[in-house]
Amino acid sequence: MKVTDPSTGSVELLVTGVSTAELISSRAIAGLIGELRSEMTARKTSFESSERRVQRR
């Protein structure tokens, strides 16, 4: 699965090896979307934290 920023076209998240066999209900799909959102938030927070440390140097 690839999530891109529509304004820049840059890849925000790339996840491979996701099995779609279990995505048979709207609840399962919503769960996957929730996991992807959490992952994107965690990566953004980690990136911003790293960026602040670099700027302080």
C-alpha positions in Angstrom: 0.0 0.0 0.0 1.3 3.4 -0.9 0.0 6.7 0.5 1.1 9.8 -1.3 0.7 13.5 -0.6 -1.7 14.7 -3.4 -0.2 18.2 -3.4 3.5 17.1 -3.8 3.2 13.5 -5.0 5.7 12.5 -2.4 5.3 9.1 -0.8 4.1 9.5 2.8 4.0 5.8 3.7 4.8 2.6 1.8 3.8 -0.8 3.3 4.5 -4.1 1.6 3.3 -7.6 2.4 -0.2 -6.6 3.6 -2.5 -9.5 3.1 -5.9 -8.4 1.7 -7.5 -11.8 2.4 -8.8 -10.7 5.8 -10.3 -7.4 4.5 -13.7 -8.9 4.0 -15.7 -6.4 6.0 -16.0 -2.6 6.4 -14.8 -3.1 10.0 -11.6 -4.8 8.9 -11.0 -2.1 6.3 -11.6 0.6 8.9 -9.1 -1.2 11.2 -6.4 -1.2 8.6 -7.0 2.4 7.8 -6.7 3.2 11.5 -3.4 1.3 11.7 -2.1 3.2 8.7 -3.1 6.5 10.2 -1.4 5.6 13.5 1.8 4.6 11.6 1.8 7.8 9.6 1.3 9.9 12.8 4.1 8.0 14.6 6.5 8.5 11.6 5.6 12.2 11.4 6.1 12.7 15.1 9.5 10.9 14.9 10.6 12.9 11.9 9.6 16.3 13.5 11.4 15.3 16.7 14.6 14.5 14.7 14.2 17.6 12.7 14.1 19.8 15.9 17.3 18.1 17.2 19.1 18.9 13.9 18.0 22.5 13.9 19.3 23.0 17.5 22.8 22.1 16.4 
